Amino acid sequence: MAQLDRLARFLLLVASVACLTLGLLAGIQRLGWQWAFVGPALAVSHAPLMICGFLGTLISLERAVALGLWQGYAAPLLTAAGTVGLIAGTLNRPSIFVIALGSLALVFLFIAVLLKQFAFHTVVMSLGAGAWLAGNAMWFVGAGIPQIAPWWIGFLVLTIAGERLELNRLLAPSRYSKLASAAAIGLFATGLVCGCFSPTPGRRIVGFGMLALAAWLARFDVARFTVWRPGLPRFVALCLFAGYAWLGVGGLVWMLAAPIDATGRFSFFAYDAALHTVFLGFAFSMIFAHAPIVFPAVSGRALPFRHAFYGHVLLLHLSLIARVAGDSVGSLSLLKWAGLGNVIALVLFLANNACSILRRYREVDAAR
């Protein structure tokens, strides 16, 4: 049974990385790089591949492993299977339905978590799973990506906020800190719901909630202490602070960008900045920070920290700064080249992690 569990973890981890790889190829196509081995049909699935296929499968797998129940693997399995269907059928409804079932399974997984440990941080993570389910349900009934993007953002922001709140308990937070976090999260959640009825004000409230949550994380997160410790703790803390900065920038974009119609849609450049400051800057900063910790827990294989990891971190943030600059001045050329830099940074992230794992294997073999 233990071997079967390890095999399931490994295969689902491989599936999530495969979705990331395909999502990056789709992103290259959307940026205007016409490469022969990337078909135009794949570009349509860029956002679902990145959000549902990669992040959804990865987060669901992490939660299943943490809970320790084999039933929990239904969520990442369904999400991965639905994403495979997307790749084959290009946004077909059956595949979207399977992905929605995966998000429903994650909600049930968090219900099990709440029954086991009812606390503010588990409630927040459960709300994140609910936001993902709501977005996927809207997607299934025909809503476009711009309409469901706030809910997908809610999935990531609330899940990560819940995880940081869980760690923050070690500091015995003050009453003020608890109230401030609850207010920021409540404001963000209110914006998501309000956006269903009044899109433009709802998106601005979402942005204000992201800005408030970023400020709270920067002020109260445990990373403000671990940043002074060398090695992995400092690397993790710096990645976290960079992510909080991008969450704040994303919040400002969502607050200040002028919608172009009554549905709350942004212009092309504002939309690009609104999504990638959060999905790239915030989410991948969290992934960079937690990969050396989460990967061993999920796979059972060591991922030693190396200072080379700073390479992909710096490249991502510098290229994302250039991308947002391109969005701000309306430069398609700068956006295209900066976007390619984003892709290279994520490829470098995978390469650095693979090198770290292989280096560890060599060290173990040499010790024998």
ZAPATI-768959 format. One record per residue (C-alpha): residue in one letter; x, y, z. Coordinates in Angstrom, 3 decimals. Example, Ala and Ser with C-alpha at 12.3 -4.5 7.8 and 13.67 -1.06 7.14 Angstrom:
2
 aa       px       py       pz
  A   12.300   -4.500    7.800
  S   13.670   -1.060    7.140
***
This chain:
368
 aa       px       py       pz
  M    0.000    0.000    0.000
  A    2.854    2.382    0.833
  Q    4.485    1.674   -2.550
  L    1.186    2.352   -4.332
  D    0.851    5.623   -2.436
  R    4.349    6.718   -3.444
  L    3.668    5.759   -7.067
  A    0.428    7.779   -7.091
  R    2.239   10.808   -5.666
  F    5.013   10.530   -8.225
  L    2.668   10.159  -11.211
  L    0.506   13.097  -10.129
  L    3.595   15.216   -9.552
  V    4.824   14.340  -13.041
  A    1.370   15.190  -14.426
  S    1.443   18.629  -12.783
  V    4.919   19.360  -14.177
  A    3.762   18.193  -17.623
  C    0.837   20.636  -17.398
  L    3.273   23.403  -16.455
  T    5.471   22.568  -19.447
  L    2.539   22.568  -21.857
  G    1.191   25.741  -20.265
  L    4.521   27.461  -20.900
  L    4.494   26.336  -24.532
  A    0.950   27.681  -24.853
  G    2.100   30.946  -23.294
  I    4.896   31.245  -25.843
  Q    2.316   30.885  -28.604
  R    0.055   33.532  -27.047
  L    2.977   35.944  -26.787
  G    3.396   35.806  -30.542
  W    6.395   33.490  -30.822
  Q    5.450   31.362  -33.814
  W    7.416   28.185  -33.210
  A    6.679   25.190  -35.389
  F    6.313   22.668  -32.568
  V    3.641   24.732  -30.761
  G    0.190   24.481  -32.315
  P   -2.317   27.375  -32.142
  A   -4.918   25.111  -30.484
  L   -2.683   24.756  -27.428
  A   -2.622   28.523  -26.874
  V   -6.353   28.527  -26.076
  S   -5.694   26.296  -23.059
  H   -2.874   28.381  -21.546
  A   -4.764   29.638  -18.482
  P   -6.504   26.319  -17.669
  L   -3.224   24.417  -18.056
  M   -1.438   26.734  -15.637
  I   -4.212   27.264  -13.078
  C   -6.129   23.980  -13.096
  G   -3.633   21.553  -14.602
  F   -0.508   22.678  -12.756
  L   -1.490   24.686   -9.684
  G   -4.792   22.890   -9.065
  T   -3.254   19.434   -9.300
  L   -0.241   20.448   -7.205
  I   -2.239   22.104   -4.411
  S   -4.747   19.234   -4.318
  L   -1.912   16.706   -4.142
  E   -0.223   18.618   -1.310
  R   -3.474   18.694    0.674
  A   -4.126   14.978    0.062
  V   -0.644   14.068    1.303
  A   -0.995   16.333    4.339
  L   -4.335   14.769    5.292
  G   -3.042   11.241    4.788
  L   -6.228    9.780    3.271
  W   -6.177    7.845    0.006
  Q   -9.605    9.291   -0.855
  G   -7.917   12.672   -1.060
  Y   -6.161   11.670   -4.279
  A   -9.481   11.925   -6.121
  A   -9.072   15.713   -6.376
  P   -5.656   15.828   -8.115
  L   -6.502   12.740  -10.182
  L   -9.702   14.272  -11.556
  T   -8.016   17.604  -12.194
  A   -5.121   15.982  -14.044
  A   -7.480   13.748  -16.051
  G   -9.670   16.701  -17.041
  T   -6.619   18.664  -18.135
  V   -5.487   15.787  -20.339
  G   -8.920   15.930  -21.941
  L   -8.481   19.666  -22.525
  I   -5.207   19.084  -24.313
  A   -6.824   16.486  -26.543
  G  -10.117   18.294  -27.135
  T   -9.366   22.024  -26.715
  L  -11.713   23.313  -23.981
  N  -14.427   20.661  -24.422
  R  -17.257   20.612  -21.877
  P  -16.714   17.024  -20.601
  S  -13.124   17.866  -19.666
  I  -14.195   21.083  -17.943
  F  -16.799   19.049  -16.035
  V  -14.129   16.605  -14.859
  I  -11.947   19.507  -13.674
  A  -14.960   20.948  -11.836
  L  -15.446   17.535  -10.183
  G  -11.802   17.692   -9.105
  S  -12.379   21.064   -7.437
  L  -15.513   19.632   -5.789
  A  -13.405   16.749   -4.462
  L  -10.979   19.325   -3.031
  V  -13.890   21.031   -1.250
  F  -14.847   17.670    0.295
  L  -11.204   17.186    1.246
  F  -11.266   20.478    3.132
  I  -14.526   19.525    4.803
  A  -12.607   16.542    6.190
  V   -9.865   18.943    7.281
  L  -12.416   21.184    9.033
  L  -13.915   18.220   10.843
  K  -10.445   17.288   12.013
  Q   -9.232   20.825   12.834
  F  -11.703   23.710   12.773
  A   -9.616   26.886   12.865
  F   -9.464   30.226   11.078
  H   -6.650   29.142    8.752
  T   -8.470   25.958    7.690
  V  -11.636   27.981    7.052
  V   -9.650   30.370    4.831
  M   -8.129   27.494    2.832
  S  -11.593   25.942    2.517
  L  -12.887   29.225    1.104
  G  -10.050   29.044   -1.426
  A  -11.207   25.601   -2.557
  G  -14.768   26.930   -2.749
  A  -13.607   29.830   -4.925
  W  -11.959   27.383   -7.320
  L  -15.151   25.320   -7.480
  A  -17.240   28.439   -8.123
  G  -14.924   29.539  -10.925
  N  -14.901   26.102  -12.539
  A  -18.692   25.859  -12.285
  M  -19.011   29.226  -14.037
  W  -16.548   28.010  -16.659
  F  -18.624   24.885  -17.275
  V  -21.836   26.844  -17.855
  G  -20.132   29.073  -20.411
  A  -18.436   31.990  -18.637
  G  -15.216   33.236  -20.226
  I  -11.788   33.281  -18.601
  P  -11.974   37.059  -17.835
  Q  -15.176   36.455  -15.839
  I  -13.818   33.517  -13.843
  A  -10.269   34.863  -13.376
  P  -11.112   36.587  -10.044
  W  -12.352   33.254   -8.655
  W   -9.213   31.451   -9.775
  I   -7.195   34.223   -8.146
  G   -9.320   33.701   -5.038
  F   -8.353   30.024   -5.036
  L   -4.644   30.820   -4.973
  V   -4.743   33.856   -2.689
  L   -6.976   32.295   -0.042
  T   -5.134   28.956   -0.090
  I   -1.747   30.610    0.342
  A   -3.080   33.057    2.945
  G   -4.475   30.140    4.935
  E   -1.133   28.349    4.839
  R    0.703   31.468    6.056
  L   -1.883   31.986    8.810
  E   -1.261   28.419    9.934
  L    2.467   29.082   10.305
  N    1.820   32.465   11.903
  R    0.200   30.755   14.889
  L    3.716   29.901   16.070
  L    4.212   33.603   16.865
  A    1.129   33.816   19.108
  P   -0.359   36.695   17.055
  S   -1.989   39.610   18.809
  R   -5.694   40.349   18.726
  Y   -4.987   43.259   16.362
  S   -3.109   40.959   13.959
  K   -5.976   38.460   13.930
  L   -8.587   41.151   13.322
  A   -6.490   42.731   10.553
  S   -6.070   39.415    8.726
  A   -9.788   38.649    9.050
  A  -10.679   42.105    7.708
  A   -8.368   41.777    4.690
  I   -9.645   38.301    3.837
  G  -13.266   39.365    4.385
  L  -12.785   42.349    2.087
  F  -11.267   40.152   -0.620
  A  -14.061   37.558   -0.367
  T  -16.690   40.314   -0.435
  G  -15.213   41.599   -3.676
  L  -15.469   38.162   -5.282
  V  -19.163   37.875   -4.411
  C  -19.925   41.505   -5.267
  G  -18.306   40.999   -8.688
  C  -21.037   38.528   -9.641
  F  -23.651   41.288   -9.414
  S  -21.647   44.458  -10.052
  P  -18.418   43.530  -11.843
  T  -16.574   46.851  -11.819
  P  -16.965   47.668   -8.094
  G  -16.385   43.992   -7.295
  R  -13.041   43.945   -9.092
  R  -11.953   47.094   -7.266
  I  -12.884   45.603   -3.902
  V  -10.947   42.450   -4.848
  G   -7.945   44.658   -5.600
  F   -8.289   46.505   -2.300
  G   -8.514   43.147   -0.506
  M   -5.332   41.917   -2.210
  L   -3.518   45.120   -1.263
  A   -4.664   44.843    2.361
  L   -3.695   41.177    2.543
  A   -0.273   41.891    1.027
  A    0.310   44.594    3.647
  W   -0.727   42.234    6.441
  L    1.542   39.440    5.196
  A    4.514   41.778    4.827
  R    3.957   43.121    8.346
  F    3.045   40.004   10.323
  D    4.326   36.919    8.471
  V    6.905   34.741   10.217
  A    9.263   35.435    7.291
  R   10.245   38.747    8.919
  F   12.216   36.681   11.444
  T   13.500   33.865    9.231
  V   14.947   36.319    6.689
  W   17.870   36.874    9.090
  R   18.803   33.184    9.069
  P   21.235   32.115    6.312
  G   20.665   29.412    3.702
  L   17.214   28.023    2.960
  P   15.291   30.086    5.595
  R   16.549   33.353    4.071
  F   15.818   32.163    0.532
  V   12.267   31.212    1.502
  A   11.689   34.521    3.286
  L   12.981   36.619    0.386
  C   10.772   34.715   -2.071
  L    7.782   35.276    0.214
  F    8.392   39.014    0.512
  A    8.783   39.292   -3.270
  G    5.484   37.468   -3.660
  Y    3.742   39.795   -1.217
  A    5.067   42.773   -3.168
  W    3.597   41.379   -6.399
  L    0.287   40.686   -4.660
  G    0.214   44.354   -3.659
  V    1.055   45.468   -7.203
  G   -1.660   43.173   -8.532
  G   -4.102   44.673   -6.045
  L   -3.285   48.159   -7.302
  V   -3.863   47.081  -10.910
  W   -7.233   45.554  -10.035
  M   -8.181   48.718   -8.125
  L   -7.034   51.310  -10.635
  A   -7.392   49.734  -14.095
  A  -10.358   51.177  -15.956
  P  -12.864   48.532  -17.180
  I  -13.770   48.807  -20.856
  D  -17.351   47.558  -20.552
  A  -20.119   46.748  -18.059
  T  -18.785   43.218  -17.460
  G  -15.693   44.668  -15.775
  R  -13.285   43.537  -18.501
  F   -9.952   45.338  -18.692
  S   -8.062   46.428  -21.776
  F   -5.540   43.965  -23.196
  F   -2.512   45.426  -21.418
  A   -4.289   46.011  -18.092
  Y   -5.655   42.464  -18.226
  D   -2.181   41.041  -18.832
  A   -0.782   42.952  -15.849
  A   -3.782   42.122  -13.636
  L   -3.339   38.384  -14.196
  H    0.419   37.941  -14.319
  T    1.307   40.047  -11.294
  V   -0.743   37.556   -9.261
  F   -0.418   34.258  -11.141
  L    3.280   34.712  -11.942
  G    4.666   37.198   -9.424
  F    2.728   36.084   -6.356
  A    1.936   32.418   -6.998
  F    5.310   31.387   -8.385
  S    7.169   33.248   -5.652
  M    5.298   30.997   -3.235
  I    6.171   27.942   -5.322
  F    9.849   28.905   -5.460
  A    9.841   29.392   -1.692
  H    8.122   26.148   -0.803
  A    9.489   23.771   -3.455
  P   12.496   22.642   -1.303
  I   10.039   21.911    1.529
  V    6.961   20.573   -0.253
  F    8.713   18.415   -2.864
  P   10.365   16.091   -0.306
  A    7.069   15.835    1.623
  V    5.127   14.882   -1.509
  S    7.693   12.752   -3.354
  G    9.783   11.363   -0.516
  R   12.907   12.591   -2.333
  A   15.282   15.252   -1.035
  L   15.551   18.613   -2.783
  P   18.588   20.312   -1.213
  F   18.767   24.087   -1.342
  R   21.424   25.556   -3.661
  H   22.356   29.201   -4.089
  A   21.768   28.696   -7.819
  F   18.049   28.873   -6.960
  Y   18.436   32.644   -6.741
  G   19.020   32.601  -10.505
  H   15.490   31.655  -11.503
  V   14.056   33.913   -8.787
  L   15.903   36.998  -10.044
  L   15.155   36.247  -13.684
  L   11.439   35.859  -13.020
  H   11.140   39.115  -11.101
  L   13.279   41.174  -13.482
  S   11.431   39.872  -16.536
  L    8.071   40.427  -14.829
  I    9.037   44.014  -14.000
  A    9.830   44.462  -17.695
  R    6.506   42.849  -18.631
  V    4.487   45.177  -16.404
  A    6.478   48.099  -17.795
  G    5.508   46.953  -21.293
  D    1.872   46.767  -20.205
  S    2.018   50.259  -18.697
  V    3.322   51.870  -21.896
  G    1.428   49.628  -24.303
  S    4.517   48.056  -25.876
  L    3.795   44.710  -27.538
  S    7.489   44.204  -28.301
  L    8.553   44.637  -24.657
  L    5.685   42.417  -23.535
  K    6.739   39.718  -25.995
  W   10.398   39.657  -24.933
  A    9.675   40.016  -21.227
  G    7.131   37.203  -21.455
  L    9.791   34.997  -23.019
  G   11.997   35.878  -20.039
  N    9.180   34.697  -17.731
  V    9.084   31.360  -19.539
  I   12.876   30.950  -19.395
  A   12.794   31.692  -15.650
  L   10.296   28.895  -15.041
  V   12.268   26.480  -17.224
  L   15.372   27.422  -15.214
  F   13.387   26.714  -12.034
  L   12.651   23.174  -13.247
  A   16.270   22.708  -14.362
  N   17.705   23.946  -11.054
  N   15.453   21.623   -9.090
  A   16.345   18.672  -11.321
  C   20.059   19.434  -10.909
  S   19.667   19.618   -7.144
  I   17.967   16.223   -7.033
  L   20.587   14.615   -9.296
  R   23.397   16.146   -7.275
  R   21.902   14.677   -4.122
  Y   21.769   11.229   -5.733
  R   25.438   11.516   -6.720
  E   26.407   12.500   -3.186
  V   24.530    9.511   -1.749
  D   26.142    7.149   -4.265
  A   29.587    8.575   -3.506
  A   29.013    8.086    0.231
  R   28.293    4.437   -0.351
***
